[in-house]
């Protein structure tokens, strides 16, 4: 913007009322410091006026609008602007005729009337040619001469001269202060007590006031105060600009939080609907199955009863005939047969003449499902899988291919070991997910290795090889040490059968979930076999098809087994402590495959559809419903309460805060 345009813009802001879009007439300040024409301010019934620009409320004095403070600068500048615009439009020879510096109406608007003398006593005032900067009014040539004789100190300027003035020049015309009581007199002093500007004649009556100062000194102090206010306003403006700049981001954050909460609520109710639909289907199928079988049984009973009724009728007829024949030998020989047949019919009627005794058992099943819903549906929170904080991919590791199949976390430094199925190797990553080292797990010309579980201790790295029924042991540097299970005695050989899990304790002990042998093997930190935990039986605390094992920080062994689907808790010596989370009653946990215990004691259970989080007191708190596009093959927990999910299908590892699952 060039200086002339800037002058016009600034001048417009001081001379134009935003309500009527005309030059100010009696401009009045509101408490918010916005200015409007006195006639544009329309107070309401409460003697208040709401600013249309900032919505601030200004109380209007009882005496009316006139008692509001006048914006004297805008009053003077608006008069000067009117004079300037009118003089330009009335002067056909003006170089500014084409609105180059005109703030008034455009060329197509009707011309402004020429300014008339404000001091003329004639009925028809003459056209004004002079402007008094002290009195702030225009006058004709005759009155200008008279005004000069009486007010010799006042400065008169030709209206034609005003045409060529820029904004600073116009502002300088209003810089001479006038007496508050005698507007035609120059001010020489300022009364602090009365806050009025005084000429020399007005000073004596104010001698009793506490402080009368020279006008230059008062103006200097006022300028300093205004400069200070200006600096503060600038700083505040910059602060507000920064806040304003951040507001879109804050609004977006709030929008994201709102959408996330709505998403969680929708997910929760989606989960509830899924549970209700599944349980409804189960109960309807059980009821249909029970009563269809009962109806089929009763139909058969009906047929048999009809046959027995016919048989009774024949029996009655036979008895009648023999009685009438009076053949005692015939009656004697027939009597045992009749008694036997009659007893059979009575027993059949007794056994089949009522509904099944299994009906109370069906009622118990329905009651158990109803109790589960009442106890759990309102307590469990359903969520969709949250957004991960970090996603580890082949690109982030600098690899061309990457298929993470299983993971383990070092308790010493939170390093992550990942088995990469693409090249049958183990990748060691630091806590940030950066690749540190790679080593191969193959021996010789091995081609097929199916590995679904890993563990790490201070001394060794362990990999469970399903198709070989062995646990391969490596040193921390990646050197092959030995294989467990291939040279063991028959009763200690492994039979994983496609499942199985590994876990280590703080003291280095290794626990191996042996799926088809229904037990967990315990090895010491120097790889000596110590004992077997669990055995297949119907007793409480027994194991049946254990699929995974985990160790908590407080020294408890947590075993997930699927024969009688539930979680068993043992101490590290194999003593049974408790069982919980029976999955026969929970269709959302069909075939859970992995179990992990967080640093703070929560138990996370994972299958291909759901991640369930149990609190320390074994209460299911959250169920996270996956989106169907994931195929989590492993889940681990770090000591800093970071949860990592290994997604083999999408070739990624997702990193979450445990709190995002709560």
Secondary structure, DSSP 8 states (H G I E B T S, - for coil): --HHHHHHHHHHHHHB-TTTSSB-SSEEE-TTS-EEEGGG----TTSEEE-TTT--EEE--TT-GGGS-B-HHHHHHHHHHHHHHHHHHH-TT-TTTTSSS--S--TTS------B-SS--SSS--B--EEETTTTEEE-HHHHHHHHHH-TTS-EEEHHHHHT--HHHHHHHT-S-B-SS-TTSB--EEETTTTEEE-HHHHGGGTTSS-EEEHHHHHHHHHHHHHHHHHHHHHHHHHHHHHHHHHHHHHHHHHHHHHHHHHHHHHHHHHHHHHHHHHHHHHHHHHHHHHHHHHHHHHHHHHHHHHHHHHHHHHHHHHHHHHHHT-HHHHHHHHHHHHHHHHHHHHHHHHHSS--TTHHHHHHHHHHHHHHHHHHTTT-EEEE----SEEE-HHHHT-S---EEEEEE-TTT--EEEEETTTTEEEEE-TTS-EEEEEE---TT-----EEEEEE-SSEEEEEEGGGTEEEEEETTS-EEEEESSSS-GGG----TT--EEEE-TT--EEEEETTTTEEEEE-TTS-EEEEE--SSSSTT--SSEEEEEE-TTSEEEEEETTTTEEEEEETTS-EEEEE--GGG-GGGTT--EEEE-TTS-EEEE-SSEEEEE-TTS-EEEEEE--SS--EEEEEE-TTSEEEEEETTTTEEEEEEGGGG-
